[in-house]
Amino acid sequence: MGALPMTATAESAGSIGLGAPPAAATTGAFAADPVLPPEAIYLEADQMEKYDKTNSYVAKGDVFARYDQRSIRARQVTYDPETGVVLAEGDVAILNDDGSTQFADTVELDDKLSAGVAQNFSYRMAGQGTLAADVAIRKSEKVNELHQAVYSACDACTPEGEAKTPTWALKATEVVENRDAKVVVYKHARLEAVGVPVFYTPILWHPDPTVDRASGFLVPEFGVSSKRGAFLETPYLWAISPHQDLTISPQFNEKVAPMMNLRWRKRFYSGQVDIRGGITHEQEFDGDGNLYGEESTRSYVLGEGEFRVNQHWRWGFGLEQATDDLLPKRYDISDLEQKRGLIQSDEQRFLSQIYAEGGDYNWHSRVLVGDTQGLRAGDDDETFAQPLPIFEAFRTFPGVFGGQAELKLSGAHLQRGMGTQSSRVSAAGQWQRVMLTDAGVKVAPFAYGRGDVYRLHDLPAAVSVTGDEDVTRLVGAVGTDISMPFIKLLKSGAVILEPVTQVVVATEEIDDANLIPNEDSQSFELDASNLMSISRTPGYDVWEGGQRLNAGLKARYETGRVQVHGFAGRSWRNNGQLLSAGLEDDNSDWVGELGASYAGMVGVKHQFRLDEDGLDDRRLDTLFWGRAGQASVWGRHVRVTTATNINAFEELSLGAQWTPKRFWGARAEITQDLQNDVTRRGQIGLLYRDECTELEIAYVREDQADRTLGPSDSISIRFALATLGEFGDR
C-alpha cells in the first residue's frame, strides 16, 4: 500500500493545524472537501504525535478521521503512511455514507478505510437491524465477513436503558454481508425466540434491511382446518426487476390436493397492475374434507390495474373469476370484498370490468363494461344482466340564474344469455339555488327534467305480446327545500334545532312504465339519507311521480366532550306508488337516525324505520363502540321485519380487544344470525406485537352451511419478523 497525503488538525500545544474540520463530521453523510487533495485522509484529534522511526502518526483523545465519504471516530488512531494501515482503538465507530454505523473495540483498516479486521464488532445497518460478532473481517467497502455472529431487528435495551433479551435473533457461525448484492448470508444459522432455539438451517439468507424487496422466501403461514386438514403455505418472492415481482405461494394441505397460488405485481410509468390467482386439480370436498365428484382443474383469479392517460383521464380493469362457486370458501381465499375497479362487488358476486374515467373541477365522465359471476346457491349466470357497456357524463355550470345547473348524459346496454335485454339512453338537466332570508330561513328551489329512450328485447309474454318494445319517457320535477335552524347557547355548549321541509311536484309515471324492466333500482329502501332526495330511486328505471311533502326535524347538542345528534322525518304523497320498503303507501314510514359520543371513548349510532301506523319497527340498525384503557369493544345489531315475515332478518356482530400487557393482547369477534339461531362466524385470537415482531394465533368457527360446505373450524398462525418477512397474502 502506498502512502497517502494527510491533513491534520490538533488542539494540543505545539501541533500543526492544516485544514478545517468538515461541516458534516457527525452526520454520516460527507461531501468531498474542496480543501483536501484527492484521496487525502483527514485527521482531527486532541493530540497528534509523529514517530520518526516508523514515520507513523498517532492521534489521541477525541479522534475523527475521514476518507472520501467514510468517517471514523475512536479514542486513538495510528496511521502508517508507508503501509497504509490505520489502527483505531477504543470505542471505535465507523460512519458510512448510507447512514449505517459500525462499532468495535479495535479496528485495523487499509488506507481507504475500507478493508480491515475488527474485534468485538457490531453493525447498526441503515435500515432496521443490527449485526454483532466476535470478529469481523471487512474484505472491501461492500463485503463484511463476521464470525460467531448474531443478527436481530429488535431493540437490545428497554426504554429505561436496561439490557434485554431480543424477541428473536439469528445466530450463525459465519455471516457474510454483501452490500453490492444487498444480501446477508448465514452459515449454520439458528433462530432463537427470547433466547430459546426454535429453528436450525445449514444456510439462510435474507435481503439487506435497506432493500425494499428482494428475491427470497417470505414467512410461511400454517395451521389446521376441518376442511383441508393441516396446511402450510410457503411464499417465495421473485424480485424480477425494481418495478416487478412475482410471489409463488404453494399451499400444501393434508386432506386435499395442494393449490399453487401466484401474485404478479408491476409498476409502469403511467400506472400499475396487481393480479393474483391459484390453480389445483382436485375433486370437490365438504366441510370435513370428504372428497366427492370428479377430479377437475379448478382455479381463481383476482386482479386490478389502473393507468393514467393524461391529467384528466385514466383507464383500468378488475378481474374476479373462479371455476367453482365454492372454491373461495373451500380454500379460504382472502380479501374477496376488496374493490377492484369502479364498481365494488361483494364476496358472493364476482364482477370483472374494464373502465375509463375522466374529470375536472366541473365535469366528470366514465364508461364501463363488465361480466358478473354469481357464487350463491341457485345463481344462473345466464340470467345476470351484463353491462356492455354503461356510461355517464355530466358537466356543471355555476352562476345560472343565481344558482348552479348540471347537464347529464347516461346510458346502459344490459345483455343476458337468457331473459330480457335492454338498452337505455338518458339526458337530464338540473338546477338549484340556495337563498337565505333576513329571518335566517334557507330556501333552495330546484328543477329537474329528464328524457329516457329504451329499446327492449325478449320481454316476457305477460308484459309484451311481441317481446320487443321501444319506450320513450319524459319526466320532471320542481320544488324547494326550506329549513331554519334555532340555536340556543348554553354555558356548556349549544343546542341546535332545525326543522326541514321539502315540497316536490313531479310528473306522473307514463302508462308504458310496466314495459321497462327494473334493472337498477331493485334493492333500496327509504331511510334518513334519501328522504330529502329529488329522486329517491338510485337508478333510472323507476320514477316516483306525483306530489309529495317531506318533513323532518334535525337536532344537535354539543359540548367539548359530548356530542349528540338526531333526525326524524317522513314523506306524505298523493299517489301511493310502491317503490321500496318504507314507501308502500301514500304516507311513508318514519325514518331517522340517533347518535351520541363522549370524549372519543364511547359512541353509538342508531338508524330506524318505523311503521307509519303503529310505529312498529321495520328496520333497526345500531352501531356502537367504546374503549377504556387497554380494552375496546364494538358491535352492530340489524333487524328487518316484514308483514309476512318472509324476508325477515336479524343479525348481531360483536367484537372486543384487550391488551393487558405492553405487547400482548387478545381479540374476539362473533357474528350471530338471530333469525335462524346460527353463528355465522366466530373468531378468537392471541396477539403479540413489538418493535420487531408480529404474531397472531387465531381460531375460527363457521357454523353456517352453504350447499355441501357445512360448519368448519380452523386454527391459523401468522407471524412477521421485521426485515425478514411479513404476513403472507393470497
C-alpha positions in Angstrom: 0.0 0.0 0.0 1.4 3.4 -0.8 1.4 6.4 1.4 -1.4 8.9 1.1 -1.4 12.7 1.6 -2.7 13.6 5.0 -4.1 16.7 6.6 -4.4 17.1 10.3 -5.6 19.4 13.0 -5.0 19.3 16.7 -5.8 21.3 19.8 -2.6 20.4 21.9 0.2 22.9 22.1 3.0 22.5 19.6 0.8 20.7 17.0 0.5 21.8 13.4 -3.0 22.7 12.2 -3.8 22.2 8.5 -7.3 22.4 7.0 -10.5 22.7 8.9 -13.0 20.1 10.4 -15.7 19.1 7.9 -19.1 20.6 8.5 -20.9 17.3 8.4 -18.4 15.5 10.6 -21.1 13.8 12.8 -23.9 13.1 10.2 -22.6 10.1 8.4 -23.0 11.7 5.0 -20.0 13.6 3.8 -19.4 15.5 0.6 -15.9 15.9 -0.9 -14.0 18.6 0.9 -12.5 21.1 -1.7 -9.7 22.0 0.8 -8.3 18.4 0.8 -6.3 16.9 -2.1 -7.8 13.9 -3.8 -7.6 10.7 -1.8 -6.4 12.5 1.3 -7.1 11.2 4.8 -8.3 13.9 7.2 -7.4 13.6 10.9 -8.7 15.6 13.8 -7.7 14.9 17.4 -7.0 16.3 20.9 -3.3 15.3 20.5 -1.2 14.4 17.4 2.2 12.8 17.5 4.6 11.6 14.8 7.1 8.7 15.4 10.1 9.4 13.2 11.5 5.8 13.4 8.3 4.4 11.9 7.2 7.5 10.1 3.7 6.9 11.5 1.2 9.3 13.1 -0.7 8.7 16.4 -3.9 10.7 17.1 -5.2 10.6 20.6 -8.2 11.8 22.5 -11.4 12.5 20.6 -10.2 11.4 17.2 -12.0 11.9 14.0 -10.7 10.7 10.6 -12.3 10.9 7.2 -11.5 9.5 3.8 -13.9 10.2 0.8 -17.4 9.7 2.2 -16.5 7.4 5.2 -15.5 8.6 8.6 -14.2 7.0 11.8 -14.2 8.1 15.5 -12.1 6.5 18.2 -10.0 7.1 21.3 -6.8 6.6 19.4 -5.9 6.2 15.7 -2.5 5.2 14.4 -1.7 5.7 10.7 1.4 4.3 8.9 1.8 6.1 5.5 4.3 3.5 4.3 1.9 0.5 4.8 -1.3 2.5 4.6 -2.6 0.7 7.7 -5.0 2.6 10.0 -5.4 1.1 13.5 -8.3 2.5 15.5 -8.7 1.6 19.2 -11.2 2.4 21.9 -14.9 2.9 21.3 -14.5 2.8 17.6 -17.4 4.0 15.4 -17.3 4.0 11.6 -19.9 6.0 9.8 -20.8 5.1 6.2 -22.3 7.3 3.6 -25.6 5.2 3.5 -26.3 6.1 7.2 -25.1 2.8 8.7 -22.8 2.7 11.7 -20.2 0.1 12.8 -18.8 -0.3 16.3 -15.9 -2.2 17.7 -13.2 -2.3 20.4 -10.4 -2.2 17.8 -10.4 -1.9 14.0 -7.5 -2.3 11.6 -8.2 -0.8 8.2 -6.4 -0.2 4.9 -5.5 3.3 3.6 -9.0 3.8 2.2 -10.8 2.9 5.5 -12.5 0.1 3.6 -10.9 -3.4 4.2 -9.8 -4.5 7.6 -10.4 -6.5 10.8 -12.4 -5.7 13.9 -12.7 -7.2 17.3 -15.9 -7.3 19.3 -17.8 -5.9 16.3 -21.4 -4.6 16.0 -23.1 -3.0 13.0 -26.2 -0.9 13.0 -27.5 -1.1 9.5 -29.0 1.8 7.6 -32.4 0.1 7.8 -33.7 -1.6 10.9 -31.3 -4.3 12.1 -28.1 -4.9 14.0 -25.2 -7.4 13.3 -22.7 -8.3 16.0 -19.7 -10.7 16.0 -16.6 -11.7 17.9 -14.5 -11.0 14.8 -15.4 -9.1 11.7 -13.3 -9.0 8.5 -14.0 -6.1 6.2 -12.9 -7.5 2.8 -13.9 -4.4 0.9 -16.2 -1.5 1.4 -19.1 -3.6 0.1 -18.4 -7.0 1.8 -18.2 -7.8 5.5 -17.5 -11.3 6.9 -18.4 -12.0 10.6 -17.6 -15.0 12.8 -19.7 -16.2 15.7 -22.3 -13.6 14.7 -25.8 -12.6 15.7 -28.4 -10.6 13.8 -31.7 -9.0 15.1 -34.0 -6.2 14.3 -35.2 -6.0 17.9 -34.1 -3.4 20.5 -31.3 -4.6 22.7 -32.4 -2.3 25.5 -35.6 -1.3 27.3 -36.9 2.3 27.1 -35.3 2.7 30.5 -31.9 1.8 29.1 -31.6 -1.7 30.7 -30.3 -4.6 28.6 -33.0 -7.1 27.5 -33.1 -10.4 25.5 -34.4 -9.6 22.0 -37.7 -11.2 21.0 -35.9 -13.0 18.2 -32.3 -13.3 16.9 -30.5 -15.2 14.2 -27.2 -16.7 15.3 -24.6 -18.2 13.0 -21.0 -19.4 12.9 -20.4 -17.2 9.9 -22.3 -14.3 8.3 -21.4 -12.6 5.0 -23.0 -9.2 4.2 -22.7 -8.3 0.6 -23.8 -4.7 0.1 -23.4 -4.9 -3.7 -25.8 -7.8 -3.9 -27.7 -6.4 -0.9 -28.0 -9.8 0.8 -27.0 -11.2 4.1 -26.0 -15.0 4.1 -25.8 -17.2 7.2 -24.0 -20.5 7.7 -25.2 -22.9 10.3 -27.9 -20.5 11.4 -30.4 -20.9 14.2 -33.4 -18.8 15.1 -33.9 -18.0 18.8 -37.1 -16.8 20.3 -36.5 -15.0 23.6 -33.1 -16.8 23.8 -34.6 -20.3 23.1 -33.5 -22.0 19.8 -36.6 -22.9 17.7 -35.2 -23.4 14.2 -31.9 -24.5 12.5 -30.7 -24.5 8.9 -27.3 -25.1 7.4 -27.7 -22.0 5.2 -30.0 -19.0 5.2 -30.1 -15.6 3.6 -32.3 -12.5 3.6 -32.2 -9.1 1.9 -30.2 -6.3 3.4 -32.6 -4.3 5.6 -32.1 -1.3 3.3 -33.8 -3.2 0.4 -37.5 -2.7 -0.1 -37.8 -6.1 -1.5 -35.6 -8.9 -2.8 -35.9 -12.5 -4.0 -36.3 -15.0 -1.2 -38.7 -16.9 0.9 -41.3 -15.0 2.9 -42.6 -16.0 6.3 -44.9 -19.1 5.9 -48.5 -19.4 7.2 -49.6 -22.6 8.7 -52.4 -24.1 10.8 -55.1 -26.7 10.7 -58.6 -26.7 9.2 -61.5 -29.2 9.3 -61.9 -28.7 5.6 -58.3 -29.1 4.5 -56.6 -30.6 7.5 -53.1 -29.4 8.4 -51.9 -26.8 5.9 -48.8 -24.9 5.1 -48.2 -22.1 2.7 -44.6 -21.1 1.8 -44.4 -18.0 -0.3 -41.4 -17.2 -2.4 -40.9 -13.6 -3.7 -39.1 -13.3 -7.0 -37.9 -9.7 -7.5 -37.8 -9.7 -11.3 -36.8 -6.0 -11.5 -37.0 -2.9 -9.4 -40.6 -2.4 -10.8 -41.9 -6.0 -11.0 -42.1 -9.1 -8.8 -43.8 -12.5 -8.7 -44.8 -14.2 -5.4 -45.1 -18.0 -5.7 -47.1 -19.5 -2.8 -47.7 -23.3 -2.9 -50.3 -24.3 -0.4 -49.9 -27.8 1.0 -53.0 -29.5 2.5 -53.3 -32.7 4.5 -56.8 -33.8 3.2 -56.9 -32.3 -0.3 -54.6 -31.7 -3.2 -52.3 -28.7 -2.9 -53.0 -25.4 -4.6 -50.4 -23.2 -6.4 -51.0 -19.5 -5.7 -49.3 -16.8 -7.7 -49.3 -13.0 -7.4 -47.8 -10.7 -10.0 -47.2 -7.0 -9.5 -45.7 -4.5 -11.8 -45.4 -0.7 -11.8 -45.4 1.2 -15.1 -44.6 4.8 -15.8 -48.4 5.5 -16.1 -49.8 3.0 -13.6 -49.6 -0.4 -12.1 -51.1 -4.0 -12.1 -51.7 -6.4 -9.3 -53.0 -9.9 -10.2 -53.2 -13.0 -8.0 -54.7 -16.4 -8.6 -54.4 -20.1 -7.8 -54.9 -23.4 -9.5 -55.3 -27.0 -8.3 -56.5 -30.4 -9.7 -58.9 -32.0 -7.2 -62.4 -33.2 -6.6 -64.9 -31.2 -4.7 -65.0 -31.6 -0.9 -67.3 -30.8 2.0 -66.7 -29.1 5.3 -65.0 -32.2 6.8 -62.6 -32.6 3.8 -64.6 -35.6 2.3 -64.0 -35.8 -1.4 -66.7 -36.4 -4.0 -67.4 -36.0 -7.7 -64.9 -36.0 -10.5 -61.3 -34.6 -10.4 -61.0 -31.4 -12.3 -58.7 -28.4 -12.8 -60.0 -25.6 -10.5 -58.7 -22.1 -10.4 -59.5 -18.4 -9.5 -58.1 -15.0 -10.4 -58.4 -11.7 -8.6 -56.7 -8.7 -10.1 -56.7 -5.0 -10.8 -54.8 -2.4 -12.9 -55.0 1.3 -13.4 -53.2 3.6 -15.8 -53.1 7.4 -16.2 -53.7 8.6 -19.8 -53.2 12.3 -19.1 -54.0 14.7 -16.3 -57.8 14.2 -16.8 -58.2 10.6 -17.9 -57.4 7.2 -16.6 -58.4 3.6 -17.5 -58.2 0.4 -15.7 -59.6 -3.1 -15.2 -60.7 -5.5 -12.5 -60.6 -9.3 -12.6 -62.8 -11.6 -10.5 -63.4 -15.2 -11.7 -63.5 -18.7 -10.2 -64.2 -22.0 -11.9 -66.3 -23.1 -8.9 -68.8 -21.2 -6.8 -67.5 -22.7 -3.5 -63.8 -22.6 -4.4 -63.1 -19.4 -2.5 -64.7 -20.8 0.7 -63.1 -24.3 0.3 -59.6 -22.8 0.1 -60.2 -19.8 2.4 -59.3 -17.2 -0.3 -59.0 -13.8 1.5 -60.0 -10.3 0.6 -62.8 -11.2 -1.8 -64.7 -8.0 -0.9 -61.8 -5.7 -2.0 -62.8 -3.1 -4.6 -61.2 -3.9 -8.0 -62.3 -1.2 -10.5 -65.0 1.4 -10.5 -67.8 -0.8 -9.1 -67.2 -2.9 -6.0 -68.7 -6.4 -5.9 -69.3 -8.5 -2.7 -68.0 -11.8 -1.6 -71.0 -13.6 -3.1 -70.7 -12.0 -6.5 -67.7 -11.5 -8.8 -67.5 -8.7 -11.3 -64.8 -8.4 -13.9 -64.7 -5.0 -15.6 -62.8 -2.7 -17.9 -63.4 1.1 -17.5 -62.3 4.6 -18.4 -62.8 7.7 -16.3 -62.1 11.3 -16.7 -62.9 14.5 -14.9 -62.0 18.0 -13.8 -63.5 20.5 -11.3 -66.7 21.0 -13.3 -67.1 17.8 -15.4 -66.9 14.0 -15.0 -67.3 11.1 -17.3 -66.9 7.3 -17.1 -67.7 4.2 -19.1 -67.6 0.5 -18.0 -68.1 -2.9 -19.5 -68.3 -5.9 -17.2 -69.2 -9.6 -16.6 -70.9 -10.9 -13.5 -70.4 -14.3 -11.9 -72.7 -15.5 -9.1 -71.4 -17.5 -6.2 -74.7 -18.0 -4.3 -76.8 -21.2 -4.4 -79.2 -21.1 -7.4 -77.3 -18.3 -9.2 -77.5 -18.7 -13.0 -75.0 -16.5 -14.8 -77.1 -16.7 -18.0 -79.8 -14.6 -16.3 -77.5 -11.9 -15.0 -77.6 -8.5 -16.7 -74.1 -7.9 -18.1 -73.2 -4.2 -18.6 -72.0 -3.9 -22.2 -71.5 -1.0 -21.6 -72.8 1.5 -19.0 -71.7 5.1 -19.2 -72.4 8.6 -17.8 -71.1 12.1 -18.2 -72.1 15.3 -16.5 -71.0 19.0 -16.5 -71.9 21.7 -14.0 -72.5 25.3 -14.9 -72.2 27.8 -12.0 -73.9 31.1 -12.0 -77.0 30.1 -13.9 -79.9 32.3 -12.6 -78.0 32.8 -9.3 -77.6 29.0 -8.8 -75.9 26.0 -10.3 -77.0 24.0 -13.3 -76.0 20.5 -14.3 -76.4 18.5 -17.5 -76.0 14.8 -17.5 -76.0 12.1 -20.2 -76.1 8.4 -19.4 -76.8 5.1 -20.9 -76.6 1.3 -20.5 -76.9 -1.8 -22.6 -77.6 -4.8 -20.5 -77.3 -8.2 -22.2 -78.3 -11.6 -20.9 -77.8 -15.1 -22.2 -81.4 -15.8 -21.2 -84.1 -13.2 -20.5 -84.8 -9.6 -21.3 -82.1 -7.4 -22.9 -82.4 -3.7 -22.7 -80.7 -0.5 -24.0 -81.2 2.9 -22.5 -80.0 6.4 -23.2 -81.0 9.3 -20.9 -80.4 13.0 -20.9 -81.1 15.1 -17.8 -80.8 18.6 -16.6 -81.0 20.0 -13.0 -80.8 23.5 -11.5 -80.7 24.6 -7.8 -80.2 27.8 -6.0 -79.7 28.4 -2.3 -81.0 31.6 -0.7 -81.0 32.9 2.8 -83.7 35.4 4.0 -83.2 38.1 6.6 -85.0 36.0 9.1 -82.5 33.2 8.7 -84.7 30.9 6.6 -82.8 28.9 4.0 -84.8 28.4 0.8 -83.4 26.2 -2.0 -85.6 26.0 -5.1 -84.8 23.3 -7.7 -85.9 22.0 -11.1 -85.2 18.6 -12.7 -86.0 17.2 -16.1 -85.0 14.0 -18.0 -85.7 12.1 -21.2 -85.3 8.4 -21.5 -85.3 6.2 -24.6 -85.5 2.4 -24.1 -85.1 -0.4 -26.6 -86.3 -3.7 -25.1 -85.9 -7.3 -26.4 -87.2 -10.6 -25.3 -89.8 -9.2 -22.9 -91.9 -11.8 -21.1 -95.2 -12.6 -22.6 -97.0 -11.3 -19.5 -95.7 -7.8 -20.3 -95.4 -7.7 -24.1 -97.1 -9.7 -26.9 -94.3 -9.1 -29.4 -91.4 -9.4 -26.9 -89.7 -6.3 -28.4 -90.7 -2.8 -27.5 -89.4 0.8 -27.8 -90.3 3.1 -24.9 -89.8 6.9 -24.7 -90.4 8.8 -21.4 -90.2 12.4 -20.3 -90.1 13.1 -16.6 -89.6 16.2 -14.5 -90.0 17.7 -11.1 -89.9 21.2 -9.4 -89.8 22.0 -5.8 -88.0 23.7 -2.9 -86.2 22.9 0.3 -86.9 25.1 3.3 -85.1 25.0 6.6 -84.5 27.3 9.6 -82.0 26.5 12.4 -82.7 27.6 16.0 -79.7 27.9 18.2 -79.6 28.0 22.0 -76.2 28.8 23.6 -75.6 27.2 26.9 -72.7 27.5 29.4 -71.5 24.0 28.5 -72.2 24.1 24.8 -75.1 24.7 22.3 -78.4 23.1 21.2 -79.4 23.3 17.6 -82.9 22.5 16.3 -83.6 22.7 12.6 -87.0 21.9 11.0 -86.5 20.8 7.4 -89.2 20.7 4.7 -89.2 19.7 1.0 -92.1 20.2 -1.4 -91.9 18.3 -4.7 -94.3 18.4 -7.7 -93.3 15.7 -10.2 -94.8 14.4 -13.5 -96.8 11.2 -13.3 -95.3 7.9 -14.5 -96.2 7.0 -18.1 -98.6 4.3 -19.0 -96.0 2.1 -20.6 -93.8 2.1 -17.4 -94.7 -1.6 -16.8 -92.7 -2.4 -20.0 -89.5 -1.0 -18.5 -87.7 -3.8 -16.5 -86.4 -2.6 -13.2 -82.6 -3.3 -13.5 -81.0 -0.5 -11.4 -83.5 0.2 -8.5 -84.3 -3.2 -7.2 -82.7 -3.1 -3.7 -83.2 0.2 -2.0 -85.3 1.4 0.8 -86.3 4.7 2.4 -84.0 5.9 5.1 -82.8 9.2 6.6 -80.2 9.6 3.8 -82.6 9.7 0.9 -85.8 11.1 2.4 -85.0 14.6 1.1 -83.6 13.5 -2.3 -85.2 14.9 -5.5 -85.1 11.3 -7.0 -85.2 8.7 -4.2 -84.5 5.8 -6.5 -80.8 5.1 -7.1 -81.2 4.5 -10.8 -83.3 5.4 -13.9 -85.7 2.6 -14.4 -88.2 3.6 -11.7 -89.6 7.1 -11.4 -91.5 8.4 -8.4 -94.2 10.7 -9.8 -96.9 12.9 -8.2 -96.7 15.4 -5.4 -95.1 14.9 -2.1 -94.2 16.7 1.1 -91.2 15.6 3.0 -90.6 16.9 6.5 -88.3 16.2 9.4 -86.5 17.7 12.4 -82.8 17.8 13.0 -81.4 18.2 16.5 -77.8 18.5 17.8 -76.2 19.1 21.2 -72.5 19.8 21.5 -70.1 20.4 24.3 -66.3 20.0 24.5 -66.7 16.3 25.3 -70.2 15.3 24.4 -71.9 15.2 21.0 -75.5 14.2 20.4 -77.4 14.4 17.2 -80.7 13.1 15.8 -83.1 13.3 12.9 -86.6 12.0 12.3 -89.0 12.5 9.4 -91.4 11.1 6.9 -93.0 11.6 3.5 -96.6 12.4 2.6 -97.6 11.5 -1.1 -100.7 11.6 -3.2 -100.3 8.5 -5.4 -99.1 5.7 -3.1 -96.8 4.2 -5.8 -95.0 1.2 -4.4 -91.3 1.9 -4.8 -89.5 0.1 -2.0 -89.5 -0.8 1.7 -90.9 2.2 3.5 -92.8 3.6 0.5 -95.6 1.1 0.2 -98.5 3.6 0.9 -99.4 7.2 0.4 -97.6 8.1 3.6 -94.2 6.6 4.2 -92.8 5.0 7.2 -91.0 7.2 9.8 -87.2 7.2 9.3 -84.5 8.7 11.4 -81.1 8.5 13.0 -79.8 9.0 16.5 -76.1 9.2 17.5 -74.0 10.1 20.5 -70.3 10.1 21.5 -68.4 11.0 24.6 -64.8 12.2 24.6 -63.8 9.8 21.9 -64.2 7.0 24.4 -67.7 5.7 23.6 -70.1 6.2 20.7 -73.4 4.9 19.3 -75.3 5.4 16.0 -78.8 4.1 15.6 -80.8 4.2 12.3 -84.5 3.3 12.3 -87.6 2.9 10.1 -90.9 2.6 11.9 -94.3 1.6 10.6 -96.4 4.6 9.7 -99.4 3.5 11.8 -98.4 1.5 14.9 -94.8 2.7 14.9 -93.7 -0.9 15.0 -90.1 -1.2 13.9 -89.5 -2.3 10.3 -85.7 -1.8 10.3 -83.3 -1.1 13.2 -79.5 -0.7 12.6 -77.3 0.1 15.6 -73.6 0.6 15.7 -71.7 1.0 18.9 -68.1 1.2 20.1 -66.1 2.0 23.2 -62.6 1.9 24.7 -61.2 2.3 28.1 -57.5 1.8 28.9 -56.3 -1.3 27.2 -59.8 -2.6 26.3 -62.0 -1.8 23.3 -65.4 -3.2 22.2 -67.5 -2.7 19.1 -70.7 -4.2 17.6 -73.6 -3.9 15.3 -77.2 -5.1 15.5 -79.5 -5.2 12.4 -83.2 -6.2 12.4 -85.6 -6.2 9.5 -89.2 -7.2 9.9 -92.0 -7.6 7.3 -95.7 -8.2 7.4 -95.3 -11.8 6.0 -92.0 -12.5 7.8 -90.7 -14.0 4.6 -87.7 -11.7 4.2 -87.2 -11.0 8.0 -83.6 -10.7 9.1 -81.8 -10.2 12.3 -78.0 -10.3 12.9 -75.7 -9.3 15.8 -72.0 -8.8 15.5 -69.7 -8.3 18.5 -66.0 -7.7 18.9 -63.6 -7.0 21.6 -59.8 -6.5 22.0 -57.8 -6.4 25.2 -54.1 -5.7 25.6 -53.4 -6.0 29.3 -49.6 -6.1 28.7 -47.4 -3.8 26.8 -47.1 -6.2 23.8 -49.7 -8.9 24.4 -53.4 -8.8 23.6 -56.4 -10.9 22.8 -59.1 -10.3 20.2 -62.6 -12.0 19.8 -65.3 -11.5 17.2 -68.7 -13.2 16.6 -71.5 -12.8 14.1 -74.8 -14.4 15.1 -77.8 -14.9 12.8 -80.5 -14.3 15.4 -83.3 -15.1 13.0 -82.2 -18.7 12.4 -80.2 -19.0 15.6 -76.9 -19.8 13.8 -73.4 -18.5 14.4 -72.2 -17.3 11.1 -68.7 -16.8 12.2 -66.8 -16.8 15.5 -63.1 -15.9 16.0 -60.8 -15.7 18.9 -57.1 -14.8 18.7 -54.0 -14.1 20.6 -51.9 -11.1 19.5 -48.3 -10.1 20.1 -46.6 -7.1 18.7 -43.4 -5.2 19.5 -40.9 -3.2 17.5 -39.6 -6.2 15.6 -42.3 -8.9 15.8 -45.9 -9.5 15.0 -47.7 -12.8 15.9 -51.3 -13.8 15.6 -52.8 -17.1 16.6 -56.5 -17.4 15.6 -59.2 -19.9 16.0 -62.2 -19.5 13.6 -65.5 -21.3 13.7 -68.1 -21.0 10.9 -71.5 -22.7 11.6 -73.4 -21.6 8.5 -73.8 -24.2 5.8 -73.5 -23.4 2.1 -74.6 -26.4 0.0 -72.1 -29.2 0.7 -70.0 -27.0 2.9 -71.2 -27.4 6.5 -69.7 -26.0 9.7 -66.0 -25.7 9.8 -63.1 -25.0 12.2 -59.6 -23.7 11.6 -56.6 -22.6 13.6 -54.0 -20.4 11.8 -50.7 -19.0 12.9 -49.4 -15.9 11.2 -46.2 -14.0 12.1 -43.9 -11.4 10.8 -40.3 -10.7 11.7 -39.1 -7.2 10.9 -36.7 -7.1 7.9 -37.1 -10.9 7.4 -40.8 -11.3 6.4 -44.4 -10.2 6.5 -47.8 -11.7 6.8 -48.5 -13.8 3.7 -51.2 -12.6 1.3 -53.1 -14.9 -1.1 
